[in-house]
């Protein structure tokens, strides 16, 4: 009987561990909407990645031909900066960079864009990494001279 109880306990422990890891993965991959105030063309998002978190995801809707600029800067009070930004387009393509301006250009498609804020895994000390990211999206009429 002892062996059977030990086997059941091990199975239950494994199942609980799996559920816990699945819940953590779902939480860490949650997508936060980016909101712009009425009449605003820019907004600032700030956040912190915990030592065991590699990225945070955001999303916004935009129209093809709108000019966008995404700029990352350090967040005061954090020992590391999450300085990698990658913009995922509605068609599955993506563009991004490390630090400073990570995207600047005319958006190619109409739809939902996803922004991944991450840490540079080659240059991290495994501490909390903060970011202050300015997202600017010009309306179509203001984008014409830049995008046509």
C-alpha positions as CSV (number, residue, x, y, z in Angstrom):
1,X,0.0,0.0,0.0
2,X,2.8,2.4,0.8
3,X,4.2,2.2,-2.7
4,X,0.7,2.9,-4.2
5,X,0.2,5.9,-1.9
6,X,3.6,7.3,-2.8
7,X,2.9,6.9,-6.5
8,X,-0.5,8.7,-6.1
9,X,1.2,11.5,-4.2
10,X,3.9,11.9,-6.8
11,X,1.3,12.0,-9.6
12,X,-0.7,14.6,-7.7
13,X,2.4,16.7,-7.0
14,X,3.4,16.5,-10.7
15,X,-0.2,17.5,-11.8
16,X,-0.2,20.5,-9.3
17,X,3.2,21.6,-10.5
18,X,2.1,21.5,-14.1
19,X,-1.1,23.5,-13.4
20,X,1.0,26.1,-11.5
21,X,3.5,26.5,-14.3
22,X,0.6,26.7,-16.8
23,X,-1.1,29.5,-14.8
24,X,2.3,31.4,-14.5
25,X,2.8,31.1,-18.3
26,X,-0.7,32.4,-19.0
27,X,-0.2,35.3,-16.6
28,X,3.2,36.3,-18.0
29,X,1.9,36.2,-21.6
30,X,-1.2,38.3,-20.9
31,X,-1.6,41.2,-23.3
32,X,-2.3,44.7,-21.9
33,X,-4.2,47.1,-24.1
34,X,-2.5,50.4,-24.9
35,X,-5.0,53.3,-24.5
36,X,-4.8,56.8,-25.9
37,X,-6.7,59.6,-24.4
38,X,-9.3,61.4,-26.5
39,X,-7.4,63.5,-29.0
40,X,-4.0,62.3,-27.9
41,X,-1.4,60.9,-30.3
42,X,1.0,59.6,-27.7
43,X,0.9,57.7,-24.4
44,X,3.5,56.3,-22.0
45,X,3.5,52.8,-20.7
46,X,5.7,51.8,-17.8
47,X,6.4,48.5,-16.3
48,X,8.8,46.2,-14.5
49,X,9.8,42.7,-15.4
50,X,10.5,40.5,-12.4
51,X,13.8,38.6,-12.3
52,X,12.1,35.5,-13.7
53,X,10.1,37.3,-16.4
54,X,11.6,37.8,-19.9
55,X,8.8,40.0,-21.5
56,X,5.5,41.8,-21.2
57,X,3.0,42.2,-24.0
58,X,0.9,45.2,-25.1
59,X,-1.5,45.7,-28.0
60,X,-3.2,48.5,-29.9
61,X,-5.2,48.9,-33.0
62,X,-4.1,51.1,-35.9
63,X,-4.7,51.7,-39.6
64,X,-2.3,51.1,-42.5
65,X,-0.4,54.3,-43.3
66,X,-0.3,55.7,-39.8
67,X,3.1,56.9,-38.7
68,X,4.3,55.3,-35.4
69,X,7.3,55.9,-33.2
70,X,8.1,53.7,-30.2
71,X,10.9,54.9,-27.8
72,X,12.2,53.0,-24.7
73,X,14.0,54.7,-21.9
74,X,15.0,53.5,-18.4
75,X,12.5,53.5,-15.6
76,X,13.7,55.4,-12.5
77,X,14.3,53.2,-9.4
78,X,15.1,49.9,-11.3
79,X,18.5,48.4,-11.5
80,X,18.1,47.1,-15.0
81,X,16.3,48.4,-18.1
82,X,14.0,46.2,-20.3
83,X,15.4,47.8,-23.4
84,X,14.2,45.4,-26.2
85,X,11.0,46.3,-28.1
86,X,9.6,44.3,-30.9
87,X,6.4,45.4,-32.7
88,X,4.4,42.4,-34.1
89,X,2.3,43.4,-37.1
90,X,-1.2,42.1,-37.9
91,X,0.2,40.0,-40.8
92,X,2.7,38.1,-38.5
93,X,5.8,40.1,-39.5
94,X,7.7,42.0,-36.8
95,X,10.3,44.8,-36.4
96,X,12.2,46.0,-33.4
97,X,15.5,46.9,-31.8
98,X,17.3,47.4,-28.6
99,X,17.1,50.6,-26.6
100,X,16.0,54.1,-27.6
101,X,13.8,54.2,-30.7
102,X,12.8,50.6,-31.4
103,X,10.3,51.4,-34.2
104,X,9.9,54.4,-36.4
105,X,7.9,54.2,-39.6
106,X,4.6,53.9,-41.4
107,X,2.4,51.0,-40.2
108,X,1.9,48.5,-43.0
109,X,-1.5,46.9,-42.2
110,X,-4.8,47.7,-40.5
111,X,-5.5,45.7,-37.4
112,X,-4.1,44.8,-34.0
113,X,-0.4,45.4,-33.3
114,X,1.3,43.7,-30.4
115,X,4.3,45.2,-28.7
116,X,6.7,43.0,-26.8
117,X,8.8,44.7,-24.1
118,X,11.7,42.5,-23.1
119,X,15.1,42.4,-21.5
120,X,18.3,41.8,-23.4
121,X,19.0,38.2,-22.2
122,X,22.7,38.5,-23.1
123,X,23.2,41.6,-20.8
124,X,21.0,40.9,-17.8
125,X,22.0,40.3,-14.2
126,X,18.7,38.7,-13.4
127,X,17.3,41.7,-11.5
128,X,14.1,43.6,-11.8
129,X,14.1,45.4,-15.2
130,X,12.0,48.5,-15.7
131,X,10.9,50.4,-18.8
132,X,9.3,53.6,-19.7
133,X,8.0,53.4,-23.3
134,X,6.5,56.2,-25.3
135,X,4.2,55.1,-28.1
136,X,3.3,57.8,-30.7
137,X,0.8,57.0,-33.4
138,X,-0.2,59.9,-35.7
139,X,-3.6,60.0,-37.3
140,X,-3.9,59.3,-41.0
141,X,-4.1,63.0,-42.0
142,X,-0.9,63.9,-40.0
143,X,0.8,60.8,-41.4
144,X,0.3,61.5,-45.1
145,X,3.4,63.6,-45.6
146,X,5.5,61.0,-43.8
147,X,4.0,57.9,-45.3
148,X,3.0,58.7,-48.9
